Amino acid sequence: MCLAIPAQVILMNENQMAEVDIHGVTRTVSLSMTPEAEVGSWVLIHAGFSIQVVDEEFAAESWELIKQIEWDDGDMAEVGADATEVGV
């Protein structure tokens, strides 16, 4: 299963790279596939790339759905508390 995680762009770096916030976890991702993204934008992240710009409502709805997934490696009821648990 492939999963894209909603994140908010918090800092733009050089070479189409950005820092994003994923429920309190900061990651560096490529914006090369979403050049229209800017600081404050909500994006879907997959495999270190921003693949789509989305609105805040879509991002929130996506997190609610992600929380409902039954993961093979244990209870993920608090997935938002530590996004590293979902392989981000």
Protein Blocks (a to p, Z undefined) as FASTA:
>chain_A
ZZddddddfbdcehhiacddeehiacdddfklmmmbcehiacddeehiafbdcdfklmmm
mmmmmmmpccfkbcfklmmmommlnoZZ
